[in-house]
Amino acid sequence: MQEFGGHPPLSTYLIAAGIWLAHLTPWAHQGEMNSLSGMMLSPWSYRWLNAFAGAWLPVVIAAIAYQLSHRRSYGLIAGGFAALDGLFLVESRYALNNVYLVLFGLLGQLFFWWR
């Protein structure tokens, strides 16, 4: 019997890759562990790749604003507003799939407007 997951598989695979990469580090099994993910894991192991991907959101938004306006000040303002937005901060901090949906969507827009 096949289990149905409501999330896109690529983002789930990226979170799993982050867990796998985190277990290759020597500090993966140190510190607090919890079973909120269904198995005993360190929260760092399943959150670090989301935080890394979320850190690129303001950069991508600034690049899109620059591509549309060709003004560095507009790019800096747009990137600054995105960095101050609480939604991106929270979505990046937790192990949620939405960060990848937004990041890949914005990267698609950036590559569409690339000149």
C-alpha positions in Angstrom: 0.0 0.0 0.0 1.4 3.4 -1.0 1.2 6.3 1.4 0.1 9.6 0.0 1.9 12.8 1.0 0.3 16.1 0.4 3.6 17.9 -0.1 5.6 18.2 -3.2 8.2 15.4 -3.3 11.2 17.6 -4.2 10.9 19.7 -1.0 10.5 16.5 1.1 13.6 15.0 -0.6 15.5 18.2 0.1 14.6 18.0 3.8 15.7 14.3 3.8 19.0 15.2 2.1 19.6 17.8 4.8 19.0 15.2 7.5 21.4 12.8 5.7 24.1 15.5 5.4 23.6 16.5 9.0 24.2 12.9 10.1 27.6 12.9 8.3 28.8 15.7 10.7 30.4 14.8 14.0 28.0 17.0 16.0 24.8 15.4 14.6 24.0 13.2 17.7 25.0 15.8 20.3 22.5 18.0 22.1 18.8 17.8 22.4 16.8 15.2 20.4 13.1 15.0 19.8 10.6 12.7 18.1 8.5 15.5 16.5 9.5 14.3 13.1 8.5 10.7 13.7 12.0 9.6 14.7 14.6 10.7 17.2 16.5 13.5 15.5 18.2 16.7 16.5 16.1 19.7 15.4 19.3 21.1 13.8 19.4 18.2 11.4 16.1 18.8 9.7 16.0 22.6 9.9 19.4 23.7 8.7 18.8 23.3 5.0 15.5 25.2 5.2 17.3 28.0 7.0 20.0 28.1 4.3 17.4 28.1 1.5 15.4 30.8 3.3 18.5 33.0 3.7 18.6 33.2 -0.1 15.1 34.6 -0.4 16.0 38.2 0.2 18.9 37.9 -2.3 16.6 36.5 -5.0 14.0 39.1 -4.4 16.6 41.9 -4.6 17.8 40.4 -7.9 14.3 40.3 -9.3 13.7 44.0 -8.3 17.0 44.9 -9.9 16.2 43.0 -13.1 12.8 44.8 -13.3 14.0 48.3 -12.5 17.8 48.3 -13.3 18.3 50.4 -10.1 20.4 49.1 -7.3 18.5 51.1 -4.7 15.2 49.4 -5.6 16.9 46.0 -5.3 18.3 46.9 -1.9 15.0 48.2 -0.7 13.1 45.1 -1.9 15.8 42.7 -0.4 15.7 44.7 2.8 11.9 44.4 3.1 12.1 40.7 2.4 14.7 40.2 5.1 12.6 42.1 7.6 9.4 40.1 6.8 8.5 37.8 9.6 6.8 35.2 7.4 10.0 34.4 5.6 11.9 34.2 8.9 9.4 31.8 10.4 9.0 29.6 7.3 12.8 29.3 7.0 13.3 28.4 10.7 10.9 25.5 10.8 11.1 22.4 8.7 8.3 23.5 6.4 8.1 22.8 2.6 6.8 26.3 1.8 10.3 27.8 1.7 11.2 25.7 -1.3 8.0 26.5 -3.1 8.7 30.2 -2.7 12.4 30.0 -3.5 11.9 27.9 -6.7 9.0 30.1 -7.8 11.1 33.2 -7.3 14.1 31.6 -9.0 11.8 30.9 -12.0 10.7 34.5 -12.1 14.4 35.7 -11.8 15.5 33.4 -14.7 12.5 34.6 -16.8 13.5 38.2 -16.4 17.2 37.6 -16.8 18.7 39.8 -19.6 
